[in-house]
Amino acid sequence: MDTNEYKNFISSCKEEVRKDKNVDIRYDIFDQQQKVFKNYKHACQKAANLRVKYINQLDTLANSFEKNFSANGAQVNWAVEYNIVIEDIINIIRDAKLKEINLLESSFTEELGLSRSFKVEEILMDSTKMDCVIVEPKFAISKTGSLYFEFPNAFDRELVLSSKIKIFVLQINNIIKNLEDLELFLNLYAINKEGQEFPSLSTIFTPSAQENNDTYIYLIDNSRTNILEQKERRKALTCIACGACRKVCPIYSLIGDKPYNNVFTGPIANVILPFLETIDGYKHLSFNCTLCGRCTQVCPMDIPLTDLMIDNRNMFFEGKNIDMKERYKIKLLKDYLISRPKLNQKAWVKGFFLNLLFKNTIADSRPLPSFAKQTFSQKESSIA
Ligand code: SF4
C-alpha cells in the first residue's frame, strides 16, 4: 500500500469508528467449554490435528467423496473458478425453464457473487420456492458421500430437503473423512460461534436412489489452492469460520466489517485475503494488526494467525510488494538506528531526523514519540 492508499484506508476506518457498528465481540465461552469437554485445550488440539491431516489428504478425500456422493445418481462438478460455476448453474436453471429460484445466502455464496449474477440474468430469488434451492453445506463427508448443513430455521431445512433441484456449492477445503469427526468440529464451532453446545438446527443429507430429484454439487477451489500450495500457510485452510478470532481482535472491535470490503473479516481475513483475492489489493491487511496474539490464543483450530501475519509481512516486503518510497525510508531508519554515533546524538537532532523521514506519513496523523534526553549509557555513566 502506498502512502495515499494507507491514508485513505485509515480515514475509511476512522469513518467506520464514528458510525454505529453492528459488531459482535462477545466472547465468554468458559461455561460451555467446561460443560462439553473435560479438557477443552486437548479437544482443540485433537480437532486441529485432524483438520490438518484432512487438508493434507484433500485430493484423496475429494475423489472418494465424488465416488460415494455420485453413487446414487447425484452429479459432482469440480470448479477452479467461480465464473464457471455461475455459468453452469444458470444453464441448469434455464434448462429446467425456471424463472425463480431459492438461494440460501452464506458467506461463500456471497464470495461467489451468485445473487448479483442472478439479478443480471433476471432470475428472481424467492425464499419460499421449492423448485430449485442453492445452498452451501458446511462440510462434506467423504466416506459416506454425505453433506452436513446448518440452518437458521426449520422452514429452510424443509425447503432444502424437499426441493426438486438441489444445487450445493462447497468450499473444497471443507471435506472431512468420517461422520464421527463431525461431533468434535461442531461442538467447537457452536461453542465459539454462538456459545452453545451444538448448532441448533442441522441435518445430514445423503443422495438416495429412491428420490427422483436432480442433485448437483460443485466442489469449488476459488483460489484455495493458492494457499494449499504454501506449506506454511496451509493451516489457514483448516478454519471452521467460528469467528472467535474476530471477537477478541482489538482492531476489529474498532473498525468492524466495512473496511475489509469482503465477506472475510477479522484476523483470518488478514492472513488469507491477499491470496484469495490479490496481493496488491489486500496486503495492507497483514499490517492491520497489533500482534497482541489474542486471536492465536482463542483459535480452536490452533491456527498461528499472528505468525502467519508476520510471515505475510516478510513475504510482501521481500517480494517488493511494499511501496519503494516506504522501503527506502525503512532502510534509512534501520541504518540510523544501528549506528551508535548517530544514536548518541542529541535528542532534538534524532527527533528532527525522524520527523523529516516520516513527514507526510505517520507524522501527519499522530505525533511521533520523542527521544529521551539522555541515552541509556549516558544515564548509567552519570549515576556512576
Ligand atoms: S481462524 Fe480460528 S478462530 Fe478465526 S474463525 Fe477460523 S477457526 Fe475460528
Residues whose N, C-alpha, C, O or C-beta is under 5 A from the ligand:
A	BS01	SF4	C239 I240 A241 C242 G243 A244 C245 I268 V298 C299 P300 M301 I303
